[in-house]
């Protein structure tokens, strides 16, 4: 029951973010067209796609997600073989596959940040994280319930502390509206510590 409840909450968060992204705060996610003109007037937002276009986009989204999942499945055996050969823990396989799946969004977010498009960078990062969590957990929960495989969602003490530190740094950045490169270095350091402790527990 806890697994089902967490799945419903995860889906709710994902659909809430999607609604905010496409309806309520749509202007935040369309950066090129939203620049102020010389008269401080907001440029007209692009027309919303028709229902037909929306259904076609949803179909291609599902198709692309399916291709990504299949590629991840095909790669997982080779990655597992390399990890075993290197003598690293098996948990590293999941981190590598997740990194491969999230690589396009990470590169796009990095490129946007380099071009000083912070809003776009944050949108990509949040959207990618919410999609990964909000859609993966329900699928895992359904698989667990249908197959009868017992599954527990959680992280160990070390990961909890690192997650708390990351959230603290991000909260400082977002709450004040100002950030600097040092906060970025701290977040990258926390991530590298996480990777290091997976490889050498």
GULOBA-691582 format. One line per field, with one value per residue (C-alpha): x, z negated, y negated; residue number from 1. Coordinates in Angstrom, 1 decimal. Example, Ala and Ser with C-alpha at 12.3 -4.5 7.8 and 13.67 -1.06 7.14 Angstrom:
% residues 2
u	[12.3,13.7] $
w	[-7.8,-7.1] $
v	[4.5,1.1] $
k	[1,2] $
% end
This chain:
% residues 201
u	[0.0,2.9,4.4,1.1,0.6,4.1,3.4,0.2,2.0,4.8,2.3,0.5,3.7,4.6,1.1,1.2,4.5,3.2,0.1,2.2,4.5,1.8,-1.1,-0.7,2.9,3.5,5.3,8.2,9.0,9.1,12.2,13.0,9.5,9.2,11.9,10.8,10.8,12.2,8.8,8.8,6.0,6.0,6.1,3.1,3.3,3.1,-0.3,-1.1,-0.9,-4.1,-5.5,-4.2,-0.6,-0.8,-1.8,1.0,3.5,2.3,2.6,6.2,7.0,5.9,7.7,11.0,10.6,10.2,13.3,15.3,14.1,15.0,18.4,19.0,18.0,20.4,23.3,22.7,24.3,27.5,27.7,27.2,30.0,32.4,31.5,32.1,35.4,36.5,35.5,33.1,29.8,26.8,24.9,27.2,25.3,22.1,24.0,25.7,22.4,20.7,23.5,23.2,19.4,19.6,22.7,20.7,18.8,22.0,23.9,20.9,20.7,24.5,24.4,21.5,23.4,26.5,24.4,23.1,19.6,19.1,15.3,15.7,18.4,16.3,13.3,15.2,16.7,13.4,11.5,14.0,14.2,10.4,9.9,12.5,11.0,7.3,7.1,9.8,8.4,4.8,6.2,8.4,5.5,3.2,5.9,6.4,2.7,2.1,5.2,5.1,8.7,9.2,10.7,11.7,12.2,14.7,18.3,20.9,22.2,25.1,22.9,20.3,23.0,24.3,20.7,20.1,23.2,22.3,18.8,20.2,22.6,19.8,17.4,20.0,20.4,16.6,15.4,17.8,17.5,21.3,23.9,27.6,30.0,31.0,27.6,28.0,31.3,29.8,27.0,29.4,31.6,28.7,27.8,31.4,31.5,28.2,29.8,33.1,31.3,29.3,32.5,34.4,31.8] $
w	[0.0,-0.7,2.7,4.4,2.4,3.2,6.9,6.9,5.2,7.8,10.7,9.1,8.9,12.5,13.8,11.7,13.2,16.7,16.1,14.8,17.8,20.5,19.1,15.9,16.3,20.0,20.6,18.3,20.7,24.0,23.6,27.1,27.8,24.3,24.4,23.8,26.7,26.6,25.4,22.5,24.1,23.9,27.3,28.3,27.3,30.0,30.7,28.8,31.0,32.2,30.7,33.7,33.3,29.5,30.1,32.7,30.2,27.4,29.7,30.7,27.0,26.1,29.1,28.1,24.5,25.6,27.8,24.9,22.6,25.2,25.7,22.0,21.7,24.6,23.0,19.5,20.2,21.6,18.9,16.2,17.9,17.8,14.1,13.1,15.1,13.2,9.9,9.0,7.1,9.1,8.0,10.3,13.3,12.5,12.1,15.5,17.3,15.6,16.7,20.4,20.3,18.8,20.9,23.6,21.0,19.0,22.1,23.1,19.5,19.4,22.8,21.7,18.5,20.5,22.7,19.5,20.0,16.4,16.6,19.6,17.8,14.6,16.7,18.4,15.1,13.1,16.0,16.5,12.7,12.3,15.4,14.1,10.6,11.5,14.2,13.1,9.6,10.8,13.4,10.8,8.4,11.0,11.9,8.2,7.6,10.8,10.5,6.7,6.4,3.1,3.6,1.2,2.2,0.1,-0.3,-2.9,-5.6,-3.4,-0.5,-2.8,-4.1,-0.6,0.6,-2.3,-1.6,2.0,1.2,-1.3,1.3,3.9,1.4,0.7,4.4,5.3,2.1,2.5,6.3,6.5,7.1,7.8,9.1,5.6,5.0,8.3,7.2,3.9,5.8,8.2,5.3,3.5,6.7,7.1,3.5,4.2,7.2,5.4,2.4,4.8,6.5,3.2,0.4] $
v	[0.0,-2.4,-1.7,-2.4,-5.6,-6.8,-6.0,-8.1,-11.0,-10.8,-10.8,-13.7,-15.8,-15.0,-15.9,-19.1,-20.1,-19.3,-21.4,-24.3,-24.0,-23.8,-25.9,-28.0,-29.3,-28.5,-31.7,-30.6,-27.7,-29.7,-31.8,-33.1,-34.5,-36.0,-38.7,-42.2,-44.6,-48.1,-49.4,-46.9,-45.0,-41.2,-39.6,-37.6,-33.9,-31.3,-29.8,-26.6,-23.5,-21.9,-18.7,-16.7,-18.1,-17.4,-13.8,-13.4,-14.8,-12.5,-9.5,-10.5,-11.1,-7.6,-6.2,-8.0,-6.9,-3.3,-3.5,-5.0,-2.2,0.5,-1.0,-1.1,2.5,3.5,1.5,2.8,6.2,4.7,2.1,4.9,6.9,3.9,3.1,6.7,6.7,3.5,5.1,2.3,2.8,3.8,0.7,-1.3,0.2,-1.7,-5.0,-4.5,-3.6,-6.6,-8.8,-7.6,-8.1,-11.6,-12.7,-14.7,-16.7,-17.3,-18.6,-20.8,-22.3,-22.8,-24.6,-26.8,-27.7,-28.6,-30.9,-32.6,-31.2,-30.1,-29.7,-27.3,-25.4,-25.0,-24.0,-21.3,-20.1,-20.1,-18.5,-15.8,-15.0,-15.0,-12.8,-10.3,-10.2,-10.7,-8.1,-5.6,-4.9,-4.1,-1.7,0.0,0.2,1.8,4.3,5.1,5.7,7.7,9.9,10.2,9.1,7.4,4.0,1.2,-2.4,-4.2,-5.4,-4.7,-7.1,-8.4,-9.2,-10.9,-13.2,-14.0,-14.6,-16.9,-18.9,-19.3,-20.5,-23.0,-24.5,-24.6,-26.2,-29.0,-29.6,-29.7,-31.5,-34.5,-34.7,-35.0,-32.4,-32.1,-29.6,-28.4,-26.9,-25.1,-23.7,-22.5,-20.7,-19.1,-18.0,-16.4,-14.5,-13.3,-12.2,-10.2,-8.5,-7.8,-6.2,-4.0,-2.7,-2.4,-2.0] $
k	[1,2,3,4,5,6,7,8,9,10,11,12,13,14,15,16,17,18,19,20,21,22,23,24,25,26,27,28,29,30,31,32,33,34,35,36,37,38,39,40,41,42,43,44,45,46,47,48,49,50,51,52,53,54,55,56,57,58,59,60,61,62,63,64,65,66,67,68,69,70,71,72,73,74,75,76,77,78,79,80,81,82,83,84,85,86,87,88,89,90,91,92,93,94,95,96,97,98,99,100,101,102,103,104,105,106,107,108,109,110,111,112,113,114,115,116,117,118,119,120,121,122,123,124,125,126,127,128,129,130,131,132,133,134,135,136,137,138,139,140,141,142,143,144,145,146,147,148,149,150,151,152,153,154,155,156,157,158,159,160,161,162,163,164,165,166,167,168,169,170,171,172,173,174,175,176,177,178,179,180,181,182,183,184,185,186,187,188,189,190,191,192,193,194,195,196,197,198,199,200,201] $
% end
